[in-house]
């Protein structure tokens, strides 16, 4: 029996406008906009073998992982449209270039890498070569089925996911690249991830998405997210007002946490250290006039956003003022990346 193999390196991403709330099949309630990271990546290899062997073996950083149950469920779901999945056994090995629980979306890079492998294996088995952007679109759609934010990780630079009248070709089914529309200055954006608390979150992202379904502010949130992404996308097509960019990104991040605090049940995900860092970032911005700001995913860790040209001043600020509020002085420095690599 013919065997097949595929290996990919896929980045995580950080959303500037968040995907929050989902419909069945991991379809988003609102469009989102993100950039891929350069250093925070997942390396995954998938080997297909004879179907009479163990159905699925999954090793994460060389060890068996409980994540195998989620992958098995994912493969079962995909076997409806990729029936060849039922004809093979799977050996999957995966590892991250970044530590776990650092505020970086590991599910985005993990499912992005796995989906790229599956899309690659599909074209090997079918002996076909998708035209143009079709391969990455297919990988993005497969990634979405595992983790919504993973849909954006298959692209380098900036990606948009979710149907919107603002962007031609946008769809809920897969993300699309928008780097060609973004001003070149935004490709020097950096992301310093400040680890405030590595403990397991009170509520998973999936459960958080579900809370929006019955949230009293659901429709307002959807409307707000659409307005924010429209303003941000227009702003990022030029380099005229970096402070306005920072203001929009911060408002968007805090609105997500406001939703969590006003849901039923409610959750307070920010820690005292998170709030201290936010205050100090704003004070630093006011004192220096530098366009430095933050975004936050559904957790306590802060992503400090800044331009590479301000790196020296910002890194000095982080070491002098912010590391005191992090867990054991832990932080990671990253920036806009180029996207996945086939190994």
N, C-alpha and C positions, 0 to 999 in steps of 0.2 A: 504493500500500500504506500502511495506517495505521501511523504511528510512535508510539512511546511513550517517556516519560522519567520518571525518579524520582530524587529526591535526599534523602539522609538524613544526619543527624549522629548518630553513635553513640559512647557512651563506652567506654573500657576499664573493667576492674574489677579489684579485688584480692581474692583468695580468703583467707578466714580459716581455712577448712578446705579443703585442697587436693584437687583432682581429680588423682589420680596412678595410672596404670595404666588401660588401656582394652581393651575387647573389640571385635570387628569392628563397623564402621559408627560408630566414635567413641562407643561406649557406655561409660560409666564403670564402673570396678570398685567405686567407693565414692561416696557422695553428697558434695557440696561446698556451701559457703556463702560468699557474697561480697557486697561492696557496689560499686556503680558509682561511678566517679570524676566529678567535676564539670568539671575543666579538660582532662583527657587524653581527647581525642575524635578520631574519624576522620570526615571529610566525604567522602561518595562520591556520585557522579552516574552513573547508567546510562542511556544512550540506545540504544534499539533502532532499527535501520534495516533496509533491504531485505536479504534473505539472500544476494543475489548480490555484496554488498560484502565487504570483509575480515571474516573470521569474528569476530575479537576484537582489539580495540585497547585496551591498558591503559596509562594514564599515571599515575605516582605523582609528585605534586608537580611536574607538568609535564614529566616525563621518562619515557622508556620504561624498564620495570623487568623484571628476570628473574622477578619474582613472577607475571608473566603466565602462565607455564607451570602454576603451581599453580592459578590461577583457571580456566584452560582445562580442567584435569582436574576441577575442582570443578563447572563447568557441565556437562561431559559426564556426570558422575555424576547430577546433578539432572535432566537431560533425560529420564530414565526416568519420573519422576513429574510433571515439568513439560514435556511434549512441545513446547510452543510455543517453547522455547529453540532448537530446531532450525530454526525458521522465521524467525529474525532474525539480523542481525549485531549485535555488541555494541561500543559505545564506552563505556569505563569510565574515569573519572578519580577520583583519590582523593588526599587529603592529610591529614596529621596535625597536630594542634595542639601536639604534643610531639615532642621530638627522638628519633631512633632510638637504640636501645641504652641506654635509661635505666632499665631494670628495670621498665618498664610494658609490659604485654602488648599489643603492637600488633596481633597476629593476632586478639585478641578483639574489639577495636574495628573492625578492618578487615572481618572476616567478619560481624560484627554489622551494620555499615552496609550491606554488600553484600546480606546476607540480607533486611534490611528493604526494600531497593530491589526485590529479586526478589519478595518477598511482595506488595509494593505493585503491581508490574507484573502479577503474576498476577491480582489482583482487577480491575485495569484491563482486561486482555485478556478475562477471563471475564465482566466486567461484573457482578460480584457483590461483596457487602460482608459479610465474615465477622462473625458476631455476637459481641458482648462481648469476651472475652479471646482469642477464636480467632485473630485476626490476629497478636497477639504470640506466641502459642503456635506458630503456623505459622512465623513468622520465627525463633523460638528453635530450632525443629527444623532448619530450613534452615541456620542459623548453626552448629549442632552438627556438621553434615556437613563444614564447612570447618575448624573449630577448636573443640575441645570447650569451652574456656572461653568462647568467643563465645556459647554458648547462654545464658549469664547476663547478657550485656551489653545485651540488648534491653529490660531492665527498669531503671527507676530505683530508687534505694534499695538494698534487700537482696533477693537472689535465691538460691534453693536449686535445685540440679540433682542428680538421682539418686534412685532409689526407696528409700524408707525407711518402716518401720512407724511412725516417730515423726511423720511429716507426711502427713496425708491428701491425696491427689491428687498426691503426688510421683511422678515417673516418670524413667526413664533417657532417654526420647525427647526431652524438652525441659525447660527450666528453668521454675520458677514463682516469682512474686513472693511475698515473705513480709514486706514492710514493715509491713503492718497488725498483725502479731504482735510486731514489735520495739518495745521501749520508745523513746519519743521522744528520750531523751537520746543514744541511739546515732547519731542523725542528725546530731549535731555532731562525730562522729569526723573527724579529719584524718589525712592520710597524707603525710608528708614523705619523698620518695624520694631517698635518698642514693646518688649515682652513684660507686661504688667503682672499677668497671672497665667500660669500654664495648667492650672487645674481644669478638670472636665467641666464644661459649661453646664449651667442649671437646666438648659433646654437645648436640644439639638436644633440645627438649622431646619431640618425637615419639619419638626414640630412647630418651630417658629413660623414657617410658611403656612402651616395649617391654621394657626391662630388668626391669620389675616382673613380667612374665609368668613368668619363670623364677627369680625372686628367692626365696631360702630363707625370707624373712620375709613373703612375700606375704600369706598368710592372716592373720598377726598384724597386718599393716598395715591390711587391710580391716576387721578387727574393731576396731582402735584408732580408725580414722577414723570409724566408725559411733558408737562410744562418745563420741568427742570432739564430734562435731556434735550429738549428743543433749544433752550437758551444756551446750555453748555456746548452743544454741538456747533451752534452758530459762533459762539465765542472762540472755540478752538480752531476755527478755520482761518483765524488771523492771530496776531500776537499784539493785540492792542491794550488788553486790560487783564493782567495776571491776577490782580487783587480780586476782580470780579469772579474769575475762575475759582479762586480759593474760597470765596464766600459761598458760592453755589455748592461746591463739593462738601464743605463743612455743614451747611444746612441740610443737605441730603443725608449725610451720615447721622446727624443728630435726630432727624425725623424718623429714621429706622428705629433708633433706640426709644424714641417717644412712643412709637407703635407698640413696642414690647412692654413698656411701662404701663400702657393703658389697655392692654389686652386682658382677656379673662381665660385662665389665670394670668396675672401680670408677672413680669420678670424684670429685675434690675440687673443688667449685665455689666454695667460700668462699675469699676472699683474706685476707692479713694485715690489710688495712684493714677488712674485714668483721668480723673477730673483735675488733679494737680498738673498733669502733663498738658492737658488742653489749655488750662489757664496760663501756663508758662509759655506755650507756643504763641498764644495771642498777645501776651505781654512782649515777647521777643519781636513779633511782627510789628507791633506798634512802635517799639523803641528803635528798631533798625530800618523800618520801611521795606524790608525784604519780603517778597511774596512766598511766605512759608505758611503751610496750613496742615490740616489733618483729614484723614478719613478713618472710619472704623467699620469693620464688619460686625457680625452678630456675636460679639464677645468683648472682653475688656482691653484688648491690646490695641495700641494706637499706631497708625501708619502716618508718619510725618512726611509730607510731600514738599519737595523743594526742587529748584533748578540746579543743574550741575555746576553752573557758574558761581553759585553761592555755597558750594560744598565745604570749603574751608571754614567759613563762619558758622555754618549749620552744624558741622561735626564738633566744633569747639563748644557750641551751645549744648549739644546733646551730652557731651562728656561732663560739662560743668554743671548743668542744671537738671537734666532729665533722668540720667541713669540711677540717681538716688531713688526714684519712684518705680524702677523696674525690678523684676525678680532677679536678684544676684547680678545686677548690672547688665542684663542680657539684652542685646539688640542685634538686628541684621540690617545691612545696608544693601539695597538693590536698586534697580532702575528699569526703564523701558527696555524690553528685550526683543529679539529677532524672531522668536517663534520656535516651533518644533524642528527637530532634526531626525532624519532617518539614520539609524546606526547600521 
